[in-house]
Amino acid sequence: MSSDQGWQAVLPHGERLLWHGRPNGGVQISDFFTPRLPFALVFTAFAIFWMAATSQMAQMGPASGALDLFPLFGLPFMFVGLYMAFGIPFWDAYERRHSFYALTDEAAYIAMDLFGRRSLKRFPISDMNALELEDGPQGTVWFNRDVQVYRKTSSYRTTNLVRQTYTTTTRTGFKCIGAPRTVYQMILGQMHKSHHATSS
């Protein structure tokens, strides 16, 4: 997939290849310093504090009481917090090292080869809803944003209903590529062509 011939073999008939490339697969320091970091650190610290407190309670209790197992329940939460703080940037870098990007006059393509399993996702230019440029020598061109809203209703003391709403946002694009502005302008140009074609 790193050559024109490789992409031409998988592209739909009639689509014209405008650009293809691969992202930088190195770990980005900036990926650690995101709004996710403070929450992850607090989450991890609370899990460690909870394990330390329950461990101390277990030592003060019966020699072979059920409290001995309580500290272990904090381990999954600690690992989740550590993954959010430090694991996600390494996983993102691993994904990029096994990713291939392409842009045609009709769509953007992201191919991945993870653990021997290959996948190819197509994102039509006409469906792109969030074109955004993060410029730089190694920049990112975002073109899709998927927002999922989750609603949960729970009862409080059997009388009052508490409604909570959770929102997750997933962005998709060409991450950590060279000359991102050029690719951004290519997509923008194809968007304008598509708009003129539908309006005429």
C-alpha positions as protocol buffer text, in pm:
chain_id: "A"
residue {
  index: 1
  type: MET
  ca { x: 0 y: 0 z: 0 }
}
residue {
  index: 2
  type: SER
  ca { x: 301 y: 226 z: 2 }
}
residue {
  index: 3
  type: SER
  ca { x: 301 y: 269 z: -377 }
}
residue {
  index: 4
  type: ASP
  ca { x: 60 y: 402 z: -638 }
}
residue {
  index: 5
  type: GLN
  ca { x: 16 y: 51 z: -777 }
}
residue {
  index: 6
  type: GLY
  ca { x: -77 y: -88 z: -436 }
}
residue {
  index: 7
  type: TRP
  ca { x: -352 y: 167 z: -389 }
}
residue {
  index: 8
  type: GLN
  ca { x: -479 y: 144 z: -746 }
}
residue {
  index: 9
  type: ALA
  ca { x: -537 y: -227 z: -688 }
}
residue {
  index: 10
  type: VAL
  ca { x: -787 y: -163 z: -406 }
}
residue {
  index: 11
  type: LEU
  ca { x: -951 y: 164 z: -514 }
}
residue {
  index: 12
  type: PRO
  ca { x: -1294 y: 157 z: -678 }
}
residue {
  index: 13
  type: HIS
  ca { x: -1291 y: 186 z: -1055 }
}
residue {
  index: 14
  type: GLY
  ca { x: -1299 y: 545 z: -1171 }
}
residue {
  index: 15
  type: GLU
  ca { x: -1153 y: 708 z: -860 }
}
residue {
  index: 16
  type: ARG
  ca { x: -841 y: 913 z: -920 }
}
residue {
  index: 17
  type: LEU
  ca { x: -557 y: 889 z: -667 }
}
residue {
  index: 18
  type: LEU
  ca { x: -449 y: 1237 z: -557 }
}
residue {
  index: 19
  type: TRP
  ca { x: -216 y: 1159 z: -267 }
}
residue {
  index: 20
  type: HIS
  ca { x: -95 y: 874 z: -51 }
}
residue {
  index: 21
  type: GLY
  ca { x: 142 y: 855 z: 242 }
}
residue {
  index: 22
  type: ARG
  ca { x: 219 y: 713 z: 583 }
}
residue {
  index: 23
  type: PRO
  ca { x: 207 y: 882 z: 923 }
}
residue {
  index: 24
  type: ASN
  ca { x: 497 y: 934 z: 1157 }
}
residue {
  index: 25
  type: GLY
  ca { x: 494 y: 630 z: 1386 }
}
residue {
  index: 26
  type: GLY
  ca { x: 694 y: 782 z: 1670 }
}
residue {
  index: 27
  type: VAL
  ca { x: 552 y: 865 z: 2013 }
}
residue {
  index: 28
  type: GLN
  ca { x: 452 y: 1231 z: 2026 }
}
residue {
  index: 29
  type: ILE
  ca { x: 527 y: 1410 z: 2354 }
}
residue {
  index: 30
  type: SER
  ca { x: 228 y: 1638 z: 2297 }
}
residue {
  index: 31
  type: ASP
  ca { x: -2 y: 1334 z: 2307 }
}
residue {
  index: 32
  type: PHE
  ca { x: 65 y: 1301 z: 2679 }
}
residue {
  index: 33
  type: PHE
  ca { x: -34 y: 1661 z: 2761 }
}
residue {
  index: 34
  type: THR
  ca { x: -401 y: 1654 z: 2669 }
}
residue {
  index: 35
  type: PRO
  ca { x: -718 y: 1734 z: 2869 }
}
residue {
  index: 36
  type: ARG
  ca { x: -729 y: 1362 z: 2941 }
}
residue {
  index: 37
  type: LEU
  ca { x: -412 y: 1370 z: 3156 }
}
residue {
  index: 38
  type: PRO
  ca { x: -541 y: 1546 z: 3474 }
}
residue {
  index: 39
  type: PHE
  ca { x: -843 y: 1316 z: 3493 }
}
residue {
  index: 40
  type: ALA
  ca { x: -626 y: 1007 z: 3436 }
}
residue {
  index: 41
  type: LEU
  ca { x: -381 y: 1109 z: 3708 }
}
residue {
  index: 42
  type: VAL
  ca { x: -659 y: 1181 z: 3959 }
}
residue {
  index: 43
  type: PHE
  ca { x: -825 y: 850 z: 3867 }
}
residue {
  index: 44
  type: THR
  ca { x: -497 y: 661 z: 3921 }
}
residue {
  index: 45
  type: ALA
  ca { x: -415 y: 844 z: 4244 }
}
residue {
  index: 46
  type: PHE
  ca { x: -759 y: 767 z: 4388 }
}
residue {
  index: 47
  type: ALA
  ca { x: -721 y: 397 z: 4301 }
}
residue {
  index: 48
  type: ILE
  ca { x: -380 y: 384 z: 4469 }
}
residue {
  index: 49
  type: PHE
  ca { x: -513 y: 568 z: 4776 }
}
residue {
  index: 50
  type: TRP
  ca { x: -809 y: 329 z: 4796 }
}
residue {
  index: 51
  type: MET
  ca { x: -582 y: 24 z: 4775 }
}
residue {
  index: 52
  type: ALA
  ca { x: -350 y: 164 z: 5042 }
}
residue {
  index: 53
  type: ALA
  ca { x: -641 y: 243 z: 5275 }
}
residue {
  index: 54
  type: THR
  ca { x: -808 y: -96 z: 5235 }
}
residue {
  index: 55
  type: SER
  ca { x: -474 y: -271 z: 5276 }
}
residue {
  index: 56
  type: GLN
  ca { x: -423 y: -93 z: 5607 }
}
residue {
  index: 57
  type: MET
  ca { x: -776 y: -188 z: 5714 }
}
residue {
  index: 58
  type: ALA
  ca { x: -706 y: -551 z: 5626 }
}
residue {
  index: 59
  type: GLN
  ca { x: -393 y: -552 z: 5842 }
}
residue {
  index: 60
  type: MET
  ca { x: -592 y: -420 z: 6137 }
}
residue {
  index: 61
  type: GLY
  ca { x: -871 y: -678 z: 6091 }
}
residue {
  index: 62
  type: PRO
  ca { x: -881 y: -1056 z: 6137 }
}
residue {
  index: 63
  type: ALA
  ca { x: -577 y: -1251 z: 6023 }
}
residue {
  index: 64
  type: SER
  ca { x: -758 y: -1417 z: 5732 }
}
residue {
  index: 65
  type: GLY
  ca { x: -1058 y: -1194 z: 5682 }
}
residue {
  index: 66
  type: ALA
  ca { x: -1237 y: -1099 z: 5362 }
}
residue {
  index: 67
  type: LEU
  ca { x: -1074 y: -756 z: 5381 }
}
residue {
  index: 68
  type: ASP
  ca { x: -751 y: -912 z: 5254 }
}
residue {
  index: 69
  type: LEU
  ca { x: -900 y: -918 z: 4904 }
}
residue {
  index: 70
  type: PHE
  ca { x: -1031 y: -562 z: 4905 }
}
residue {
  index: 71
  type: PRO
  ca { x: -708 y: -395 z: 4785 }
}
residue {
  index: 72
  type: LEU
  ca { x: -711 y: -615 z: 4474 }
}
residue {
  index: 73
  type: PHE
  ca { x: -1035 y: -455 z: 4354 }
}
residue {
  index: 74
  type: GLY
  ca { x: -847 y: -130 z: 4301 }
}
residue {
  index: 75
  type: LEU
  ca { x: -599 y: -282 z: 4056 }
}
residue {
  index: 76
  type: PRO
  ca { x: -825 y: -263 z: 3745 }
}
residue {
  index: 77
  type: PHE
  ca { x: -897 y: 104 z: 3814 }
}
residue {
  index: 78
  type: MET
  ca { x: -529 y: 179 z: 3861 }
}
residue {
  index: 79
  type: PHE
  ca { x: -442 y: 8 z: 3531 }
}
residue {
  index: 80
  type: VAL
  ca { x: -719 y: 198 z: 3350 }
}
residue {
  index: 81
  type: GLY
  ca { x: -588 y: 527 z: 3484 }
}
residue {
  index: 82
  type: LEU
  ca { x: -230 y: 444 z: 3387 }
}
residue {
  index: 83
  type: TYR
  ca { x: -344 y: 342 z: 3039 }
}
residue {
  index: 84
  type: MET
  ca { x: -533 y: 668 z: 2994 }
}
residue {
  index: 85
  type: ALA
  ca { x: -233 y: 871 z: 3108 }
}
residue {
  index: 86
  type: PHE
  ca { x: 53 y: 685 z: 2943 }
}
residue {
  index: 87
  type: GLY
  ca { x: -76 y: 391 z: 2740 }
}
residue {
  index: 88
  type: ILE
  ca { x: -294 y: 573 z: 2488 }
}
residue {
  index: 89
  type: PRO
  ca { x: -4 y: 773 z: 2330 }
}
residue {
  index: 90
  type: PHE
  ca { x: 195 y: 452 z: 2283 }
}
residue {
  index: 91
  type: TRP
  ca { x: -105 y: 272 z: 2134 }
}
residue {
  index: 92
  type: ASP
  ca { x: -169 y: 563 z: 1897 }
}
residue {
  index: 93
  type: ALA
  ca { x: 194 y: 548 z: 1784 }
}
residue {
  index: 94
  type: TYR
  ca { x: 165 y: 173 z: 1726 }
}
residue {
  index: 95
  type: GLU
  ca { x: -148 y: 225 z: 1516 }
}
residue {
  index: 96
  type: ARG
  ca { x: 23 y: 492 z: 1307 }
}
residue {
  index: 97
  type: ARG
  ca { x: 321 y: 266 z: 1240 }
}
residue {
  index: 98
  type: HIS
  ca { x: 80 y: 18 z: 1084 }
}
residue {
  index: 99
  type: SER
  ca { x: -135 y: 268 z: 894 }
}
residue {
  index: 100
  type: PHE
  ca { x: -148 y: 380 z: 532 }
}
residue {
  index: 101
  type: TYR
  ca { x: -334 y: 684 z: 402 }
}
residue {
  index: 102
  type: ALA
  ca { x: -471 y: 775 z: 62 }
}
residue {
  index: 103
  type: LEU
  ca { x: -685 y: 1051 z: -87 }
}
residue {
  index: 104
  type: THR
  ca { x: -879 y: 1029 z: -411 }
}
residue {
  index: 105
  type: ASP
  ca { x: -1111 y: 1270 z: -585 }
}
residue {
  index: 106
  type: GLU
  ca { x: -1401 y: 1092 z: -411 }
}
residue {
  index: 107
  type: ALA
  ca { x: -1288 y: 981 z: -66 }
}
residue {
  index: 108
  type: ALA
  ca { x: -1020 y: 944 z: 199 }
}
residue {
  index: 109
  type: TYR
  ca { x: -889 y: 598 z: 283 }
}
residue {
  index: 110
  type: ILE
  ca { x: -724 y: 462 z: 595 }
}
residue {
  index: 111
  type: ALA
  ca { x: -573 y: 114 z: 571 }
}
residue {
  index: 112
  type: MET
  ca { x: -437 y: -64 z: 878 }
}
residue {
  index: 113
  type: ASP
  ca { x: -247 y: -386 z: 938 }
}
residue {
  index: 114
  type: LEU
  ca { x: -272 y: -467 z: 1310 }
}
residue {
  index: 115
  type: PHE
  ca { x: -167 y: -806 z: 1446 }
}
residue {
  index: 116
  type: GLY
  ca { x: -191 y: -959 z: 1100 }
}
residue {
  index: 117
  type: ARG
  ca { x: -546 y: -833 z: 1046 }
}
residue {
  index: 118
  type: ARG
  ca { x: -592 y: -589 z: 760 }
}
residue {
  index: 119
  type: SER
  ca { x: -869 y: -332 z: 734 }
}
residue {
  index: 120
  type: LEU
  ca { x: -961 y: -57 z: 490 }
}
residue {
  index: 121
  type: LYS
  ca { x: -1200 y: 225 z: 576 }
}
residue {
  index: 122
  type: ARG
  ca { x: -1345 y: 466 z: 322 }
}
residue {
  index: 123
  type: PHE
  ca { x: -1463 y: 817 z: 411 }
}
residue {
  index: 124
  type: PRO
  ca { x: -1648 y: 986 z: 122 }
}
residue {
  index: 125
  type: ILE
  ca { x: -1561 y: 1353 z: 81 }
}
residue {
  index: 126
  type: SER
  ca { x: -1931 y: 1435 z: 52 }
}
residue {
  index: 127
  type: ASP
  ca { x: -1987 y: 1295 z: 404 }
}
residue {
  index: 128
  type: MET
  ca { x: -1697 y: 1472 z: 577 }
}
residue {
  index: 129
  type: ASN
  ca { x: -1835 y: 1685 z: 859 }
}
residue {
  index: 130
  type: ALA
  ca { x: -1535 y: 1834 z: 1039 }
}
residue {
  index: 131
  type: LEU
  ca { x: -1244 y: 1939 z: 818 }
}
residue {
  index: 132
  type: GLU
  ca { x: -970 y: 2080 z: 1040 }
}
residue {
  index: 133
  type: LEU
  ca { x: -598 y: 2141 z: 997 }
}
residue {
  index: 134
  type: GLU
  ca { x: -334 y: 2107 z: 1268 }
}
residue {
  index: 135
  type: ASP
  ca { x: -41 y: 2251 z: 1079 }
}
residue {
  index: 136
  type: GLY
  ca { x: 328 y: 2182 z: 1129 }
}
residue {
  index: 137
  type: PRO
  ca { x: 615 y: 1977 z: 988 }
}
residue {
  index: 138
  type: GLN
  ca { x: 425 y: 1672 z: 1114 }
}
residue {
  index: 139
  type: GLY
  ca { x: 63 y: 1780 z: 1124 }
}
residue {
  index: 140
  type: THR
  ca { x: -283 y: 1630 z: 1118 }
}
residue {
  index: 141
  type: VAL
  ca { x: -580 y: 1675 z: 887 }
}
residue {
  index: 142
  type: TRP
  ca { x: -905 y: 1584 z: 1061 }
}
residue {
  index: 143
  type: PHE
  ca { x: -1208 y: 1528 z: 841 }
}
residue {
  index: 144
  type: ASN
  ca { x: -1467 y: 1339 z: 1047 }
}
residue {
  index: 145
  type: ARG
  ca { x: -1617 y: 1381 z: 1392 }
}
residue {
  index: 146
  type: ASP
  ca { x: -1846 y: 1121 z: 1545 }
}
residue {
  index: 147
  type: VAL
  ca { x: -2037 y: 1224 z: 1858 }
}
residue {
  index: 148
  type: GLN
  ca { x: -2210 y: 959 z: 2066 }
}
residue {
  index: 149
  type: VAL
  ca { x: -2452 y: 1060 z: 2343 }
}
residue {
  index: 150
  type: TYR
  ca { x: -2533 y: 816 z: 2621 }
}
residue {
  index: 151
  type: ARG
  ca { x: -2815 y: 875 z: 2867 }
}
residue {
  index: 152
  type: LYS
  ca { x: -2849 y: 698 z: 3198 }
}
residue {
  index: 153
  type: THR
  ca { x: -3135 y: 718 z: 3445 }
}
residue {
  index: 154
  type: SER
  ca { x: -3084 y: 599 z: 3800 }
}
residue {
  index: 155
  type: SER
  ca { x: -3291 y: 621 z: 4114 }
}
residue {
  index: 156
  type: TYR
  ca { x: -3176 y: 794 z: 4430 }
}
residue {
  index: 157
  type: ARG
  ca { x: -3327 y: 664 z: 4754 }
}
residue {
  index: 158
  type: THR
  ca { x: -3604 y: 503 z: 4545 }
}
residue {
  index: 159
  type: THR
  ca { x: -3789 y: 832 z: 4497 }
}
residue {
  index: 160
  type: ASN
  ca { x: -3584 y: 1075 z: 4290 }
}
residue {
  index: 161
  type: LEU
  ca { x: -3473 y: 992 z: 3938 }
}
residue {
  index: 162
  type: VAL
  ca { x: -3130 y: 1117 z: 3837 }
}
residue {
  index: 163
  type: ARG
  ca { x: -3068 y: 1156 z: 3465 }
}
residue {
  index: 164
  type: GLN
  ca { x: -2709 y: 1173 z: 3346 }
}
residue {
  index: 165
  type: THR
  ca { x: -2578 y: 1236 z: 2996 }
}
residue {
  index: 166
  type: TYR
  ca { x: -2237 y: 1125 z: 2871 }
}
residue {
  index: 167
  type: THR
  ca { x: -2088 y: 1239 z: 2544 }
}
residue {
  index: 168
  type: THR
  ca { x: -1792 y: 1087 z: 2362 }
}
residue {
  index: 169
  type: THR
  ca { x: -1631 y: 1241 z: 2056 }
}
residue {
  index: 170
  type: THR
  ca { x: -1416 y: 1045 z: 1812 }
}
residue {
  index: 171
  type: ARG
  ca { x: -1218 y: 1227 z: 1545 }
}
residue {
  index: 172
  type: THR
  ca { x: -1084 y: 1063 z: 1231 }
}
residue {
  index: 173
  type: GLY
  ca { x: -819 y: 1192 z: 995 }
}
residue {
  index: 174
  type: PHE
  ca { x: -469 y: 1169 z: 854 }
}
residue {
  index: 175
  type: LYS
  ca { x: -253 y: 1196 z: 1166 }
}
residue {
  index: 176
  type: CYS
  ca { x: 111 y: 1306 z: 1187 }
}
residue {
  index: 177
  type: ILE
  ca { x: 173 y: 1344 z: 813 }
}
residue {
  index: 178
  type: GLY
  ca { x: 422 y: 1556 z: 624 }
}
residue {
  index: 179
  type: ALA
  ca { x: 290 y: 1862 z: 436 }
}
residue {
  index: 180
  type: PRO
  ca { x: -52 y: 1850 z: 604 }
}
residue {
  index: 181
  type: ARG
  ca { x: -154 y: 2187 z: 458 }
}
residue {
  index: 182
  type: THR
  ca { x: -118 y: 2050 z: 105 }
}
residue {
  index: 183
  type: VAL
  ca { x: -345 y: 1754 z: 185 }
}
residue {
  index: 184
  type: TYR
  ca { x: -592 y: 1985 z: 360 }
}
residue {
  index: 185
  type: GLN
  ca { x: -613 y: 2206 z: 52 }
}
residue {
  index: 186
  type: MET
  ca { x: -665 y: 1900 z: -169 }
}
residue {
  index: 187
  type: ILE
  ca { x: -964 y: 1789 z: 39 }
}
residue {
  index: 188
  type: LEU
  ca { x: -1100 y: 2143 z: 47 }
}
residue {
  index: 189
  type: GLY
  ca { x: -1072 y: 2167 z: -330 }
}
residue {
  index: 190
  type: GLN
  ca { x: -1259 y: 1840 z: -379 }
}
residue {
  index: 191
  type: MET
  ca { x: -1528 y: 1957 z: -137 }
}
residue {
  index: 192
  type: HIS
  ca { x: -1581 y: 2271 z: -344 }
}
residue {
  index: 193
  type: LYS
  ca { x: -1601 y: 2067 z: -664 }
}
residue {
  index: 194
  type: SER
  ca { x: -1855 y: 1832 z: -506 }
}
residue {
  index: 195
  type: HIS
  ca { x: -2062 y: 2127 z: -381 }
}
residue {
  index: 196
  type: HIS
  ca { x: -2065 y: 2295 z: -723 }
}
residue {
  index: 197
  type: ALA
  ca { x: -2157 y: 1966 z: -891 }
}
residue {
  index: 198
  type: THR
  ca { x: -2458 y: 1910 z: -664 }
}
residue {
  index: 199
  type: SER
  ca { x: -2578 y: 2271 z: -678 }
}
residue {
  index: 200
  type: SER
  ca { x: -2559 y: 2300 z: -1058 }
}
